[in-house]
Amino acid sequence: MALSPIGNEAPGGYRPLAEINVTPLVDVMLVLLVVFMATTPLMTAEVPVQLPRIGAKAASPPRDPLVLSIDRTGRVYLDDEPVEPAALGDRLRALAATDPSATLHVRGDRTIAYGEVMRIMGLASGAGFAKVILLAEAGEAPVATTAR
């Protein structure tokens, strides 16, 4: 605690100085800042590993999935190209034969019958597609009501 001369207010002429000296606080904070700045890159570094070399080809990037759409009139589209209902099975079999691991996304309009979507999915499954995914819009689902 620092004492300052004030005159004859206190016996001996000194009274305590009640101010905080912030210089040591700033010095400590700057040292901590430098320490954290120096050690942060060391903490985020990866483990150094030397990977072995192999003669295999690089993995091919994933392909975009095929998209099969059914509009409100029941017309079927394969990647924005209209497909006749009679030719759909043959077209799906040909696509599945060229890439057995391909993914097929099925988009059906909400107004078409559920059975029509299931018929199309059955054709896709029978053609050889192992991954058939139904697409829907994200959002709040409407509340179902029951008739009385």
N, C-alpha and C positions, 0 to 999 in steps of 0.2 A: 504494500500500500504506500503510495507516495504522499509525502507531506509537503505542504507549501507554506511559506511565510506569509502571514496575513496582518501582522501588526500586533496589537495588544488585545485581541478578542479572546484568545485562549491563553491559559498559563503557559509561558514559554514561547508564545507567538506563533504556534503551528496548529493547523487543524487538518483532518484527513481530507484527501482529494477523492471524490466519489465518482470518477469517470473511468470507463473501461478502456484499456489500451488495446485496440484492435490489430495492431501491427503483428504481434505474435500469432493471432488467429489467422490472419491473411497468409502469413508465412507457412503455417501448417497446412492450410487448405491448398496452397499452390504446390507444396511438396506432394500431397496426396493426389492431386490432379496429374502431376508428372508421373507418379508411380503407376496410376491406373492407365494412363495413355501408353506407357511403355509395356505394361504386362498384358493388356487386352489382346493385341495381335498374337501373342504367344499362346493364349488360352483358346483361341479359335482355330489354330492351325490343325490340319489333318495329320493323321498318323502317316509317316512316310513309308510307302510300300512300293517295291519294285515288282510290277506285274510281269508274269511270264509271257513270252510271245508264242503265238500259235499260228498255224498255217490256214486256219479257216477263214472264209470270207466274212466281211462285216455284216452284222444283222441288218436286214432291210427295214426301212421305216414302216410303221404300221399303215395299212391301207385304210382309206375312208370306207365306211360300211356302205352296203347297198341299201337304198331306201325304196320301199314299196309303199305307195300311197293309194288310198281308196277315197275318192271324193264323194260328195253327197248324192250324186246320181248313180254311184256304184261302179264308175269307170276306174280301172286299175292303171297305175303309172309305175314304171320301174325307172328310178333316177330321172324323173321329169319327162320320160318318154312313154306315151300311151301304149298299152299292151292289150291285145285282144284276149278275152277270157279263155278262149279255146287254146291259145298259144302260150298261156302263162305257165302251165306246168312244164312244157318242153323248155321254155326259156329259163326257168329256175333250175331245172336239171342241168342244163348246159353251163350256167354260171357256177353251180355248186361243183361240177366236175372240174372246172378250171382252177378253182380255189376252194378246197374243202374246209379251210379254216375261216372262211369269210363270215362276216356278221351281217345279218339282214335286219334292218329296222322297219317295222310296220307302223304306218301312220294311217289311222282310219278316222274319217269324219264322225263327229259325235251323233249325227242324225241317222247314220246307217244302222242296219240290224246287226246285233251282236253275232248272229250266226254267220253272216257274210264275212266278218273279220276272222272268225274261227275257221271257216272254210279256206280262206287264203292262207292262214297260218298252217293248216293241215297240208296244203299243197307245198308250202315252203319246207316243212319238216320232211315230207315224203320225197322232196327233190334232193335232200341230202344236207340241208343247212342245219348245223348243230346249234348255232347261236341265233335265235330269233327273238328280237326284243320289241315290245310294244312301246310306242312313244305317246306321251301325253303332255299337256301344258302344265306348268307349275302354277300354283295359285290355290285359293281356297275352294274346296269342293262344295257344290250346292247341297243343301240339307234335303235329305230324302223325305218325302211325305207319303203317308199311307192313305189309301182310299177307304172310306167307311160306308 
